[in-house]
Amino acid sequence: MNHTAICYRHFGLPEETLKVESAPLPPCPADRLRVRMLCAPINASDLIPVTGAYSHRITPPVVAGYEGVGVVLSAPHGLSHLTGKRVLPLRGEGTWQTHVDCDPDWAVLVPDEIDTALAARAYINPLAALLMLRLYSPAGKRVLLTAAGSDCALLLGQWALRMGAVSVAGIHRSVVHAQRLIDCGITPVSQQDVQAVERIARDSDLVFDATGGQLAETLLQTLPDAALFICYGLLSGQPFRQTRRLPRMHWFHIRNYLDDLTPARWQSLFSEIWTLLKISRLGGIRCFSQADWQEAMAFYRAEGRTEKPMLVMGEI
Ligand SMILES: NC(=O)c1ccc[n+]([C@@H]2O[C@H](COP(=O)([O-])OP(=O)(O)OC[C@H]3O[C@@H](n4cnc5c(N)ncnc54)[C@H](OP(=O)(O)O)[C@@H]3O)[C@@H](O)[C@H]2O)c1
């Protein structure tokens, strides 16, 4: 059987560095689940490593992609009940390939009622949102989000409200996100309206920022001293400086929390995620075959998109 993967052999701009490679499928190690991938999204988190941002801990050649969903083709002794089931084959090989051999401890069974396209997006953004809200409780706080049309911010906003936030406002770059934010109970604020941004910042207690750059600097200069500023992404590609001692600022990286999770805790977090995802709104998806990954990348880069590009490796 043939196996096809989107991988990189050196660091660089993803569009120039990623390549599709095919080879005969090697035998599956006896202690692994072999998963035939159905689909995997393109997230910022998948592309940042390709650029070399984590060159201290990632050494190419590497298959790209951190999350996705597939069907178990074969399982180690004692786990044959998983054969034919949908799972998330996480925390091992890259997911932008037709087959993933994964450690059963970190594979997550997808409940029957969860749609395949939703399951494919159930890890990076939902787990990051849940862990951030556990670390920095929104209860009783006025929460402010940036890049508010992103999947991660939409989940942060909806779940912050469920966890007792007094209010959630979302700064969005493209106007196309405004109505979706309102539908999620989040007050939209245009990033271009500097006065409105400063006004909402003066009235915020807890910020989850994924943009960095000028917007982060404006917020840090305007927030009350007692506020808390969490930076979890740098979508602008620009760093920022904090010129005041307060508000307090923390960086959040999901990887810093993964090593401490036992398999049991990992599985229990996903039980929570499935429950939350069933009652949450997210943008739609746009499907691209694995061979059309460059088209998918161009779609990913387009400003004002409301859908997540999904690489499709099998029938979904
Ligand atoms: N630290 C962690 O552990 C962790 C974990 C998960 C995700 N993240 C971060 O979360 C962020 C969102 O990821 P996602 O997968 O949820 O994104 P997504 O759904 O693909 O959406 C990205 C959105 O960001 C907006 N955006 C892009 N560049 C922007 C800029 N310069 N200024 C303002 N808005 C901008 C775009 O909106 P428009 O084009 O419409 O304006 C786009 O809708 C990323 O930075 C990612 O790295 C971090």
The ligand as an SDF file (V2000), in Angstrom:
LIG
                    3D

 48 52  0  0  0  0  0  0  0  0999 V2000
   -0.0500   29.2120   22.4730 N   0  0  0  0  0  0  0  0  0  0  0  0
   -0.7040   28.0990   22.1890 C   0  0  0  0  0  0  0  0  0  0  0  0
   -0.4880   27.0660   22.8000 O   0  0  0  0  0  0  0  0  0  0  0  0
   -1.7240   28.1380   21.1040 C   0  0  0  0  0  0  0  0  0  0  0  0
   -2.5910   27.0530   20.8940 C   0  0  0  0  0  0  0  0  0  0  0  0
   -3.5550   27.1540   19.9000 C   0  0  0  0  0  0  0  0  0  0  0  0
   -3.6380   28.3080   19.1070 C   0  0  0  0  0  0  0  0  0  0  0  0
   -2.7330   29.3020   19.3340 N   0  0  0  0  0  0  0  0  0  0  0  0
   -2.7640   30.5480   18.5550 C   0  0  0  0  0  0  0  0  0  0  0  0
   -4.0760   30.9880   18.3960 O   0  0  0  0  0  0  0  0  0  0  0  0
   -4.1380   31.8550   17.2840 C   0  0  0  0  0  0  0  0  0  0  0  0
   -5.3800   31.5510   16.4780 C   0  0  0  0  0  0  0  0  0  0  0  0
   -5.2700   30.2730   15.8900 O   0  0  0  0  0  0  0  0  0  0  0  0
   -6.5450   29.6410   15.1490 P   0  0  0  0  0  0  0  0  0  0  0  0
   -6.1490   28.3270   14.6090 O   0  0  0  0  0  0  0  0  0  0  0  0
   -7.7050   29.7240   16.0690 O   0  0  0  0  0  0  0  0  0  0  0  0
   -6.7450   30.7030   13.9740 O   0  0  0  0  0  0  0  0  0  0  0  0
   -7.7800   30.6710   12.7430 P   0  0  0  0  0  0  0  0  0  0  0  0
   -9.0520   30.0430   13.1570 O   0  0  0  0  0  0  0  0  0  0  0  0
   -7.0770   30.1160   11.5640 O   0  0  0  0  0  0  0  0  0  0  0  0
   -8.0430   32.2200   12.5330 O   0  0  0  0  0  0  0  0  0  0  0  0
   -7.0160   33.1430   12.4270 C   0  0  0  0  0  0  0  0  0  0  0  0
   -7.6970   34.5020   12.4790 C   0  0  0  0  0  0  0  0  0  0  0  0
   -6.7560   35.4620   12.9490 O   0  0  0  0  0  0  0  0  0  0  0  0
   -7.0040   36.6860   12.3210 C   0  0  0  0  0  0  0  0  0  0  0  0
   -5.7300   37.3410   12.0780 N   0  0  0  0  0  0  0  0  0  0  0  0
   -4.6920   36.9030   11.3410 C   0  0  0  0  0  0  0  0  0  0  0  0
   -3.6810   37.7680   11.3540 N   0  0  0  0  0  0  0  0  0  0  0  0
   -4.0960   38.8110   12.1130 C   0  0  0  0  0  0  0  0  0  0  0  0
   -3.4950   40.0240   12.5030 C   0  0  0  0  0  0  0  0  0  0  0  0
   -2.2750   40.3570   12.0950 N   0  0  0  0  0  0  0  0  0  0  0  0
   -4.2130   40.8530   13.2870 N   0  0  0  0  0  0  0  0  0  0  0  0
   -5.4480   40.5310   13.6850 C   0  0  0  0  0  0  0  0  0  0  0  0
   -6.0750   39.3930   13.3400 N   0  0  0  0  0  0  0  0  0  0  0  0
   -5.4090   38.5470   12.5640 C   0  0  0  0  0  0  0  0  0  0  0  0
   -7.6800   36.3730   11.0100 C   0  0  0  0  0  0  0  0  0  0  0  0
   -8.7930   37.2080   10.8990 O   0  0  0  0  0  0  0  0  0  0  0  0
   -9.0560   38.1520    9.5960 P   0  0  0  0  0  0  0  0  0  0  0  0
   -8.1920   37.6550    8.4790 O   0  0  0  0  0  0  0  0  0  0  0  0
  -10.4610   37.9990    9.3040 O   0  0  0  0  0  0  0  0  0  0  0  0
   -8.7770   39.5090   10.0310 O   0  0  0  0  0  0  0  0  0  0  0  0
   -8.1570   34.9260   11.1270 C   0  0  0  0  0  0  0  0  0  0  0  0
   -9.5590   34.8230   11.1040 O   0  0  0  0  0  0  0  0  0  0  0  0
   -2.8070   31.6470   16.5330 C   0  0  0  0  0  0  0  0  0  0  0  0
   -1.9390   32.7170   16.8410 O   0  0  0  0  0  0  0  0  0  0  0  0
   -2.2480   30.3730   17.1360 C   0  0  0  0  0  0  0  0  0  0  0  0
   -0.8360   30.3140   17.0900 O   0  0  0  0  0  0  0  0  0  0  0  0
   -1.7990   29.2510   20.3040 C   0  0  0  0  0  0  0  0  0  0  0  0
  1  2  1  0
  2  3  2  0
  2  4  1  0
  4  5  1  0
  4 48  2  0
  5  6  2  0
  6  7  1  0
  7  8  2  0
  8  9  1  0
  8 48  1  0
  9 10  1  0
  9 46  1  0
 10 11  1  0
 11 12  1  0
 11 44  1  0
 12 13  1  0
 13 14  1  0
 14 15  2  0
 14 16  1  0
 14 17  1  0
 17 18  1  0
 18 19  2  0
 18 20  1  0
 18 21  1  0
 21 22  1  0
 22 23  1  0
 23 24  1  0
 23 42  1  0
 24 25  1  0
 25 26  1  0
 25 36  1  0
 26 27  1  0
 26 35  1  0
 27 28  2  0
 28 29  1  0
 29 30  1  0
 29 35  2  0
 30 31  1  0
 30 32  2  0
 32 33  1  0
 33 34  2  0
 34 35  1  0
 36 37  1  0
 36 42  1  0
 37 38  1  0
 38 39  2  0
 38 40  1  0
 38 41  1  0
 42 43  1  0
 44 45  1  0
 44 46  1  0
 46 47  1  0
M  CHG  2   8   1  16  -1
M  END
$$$$
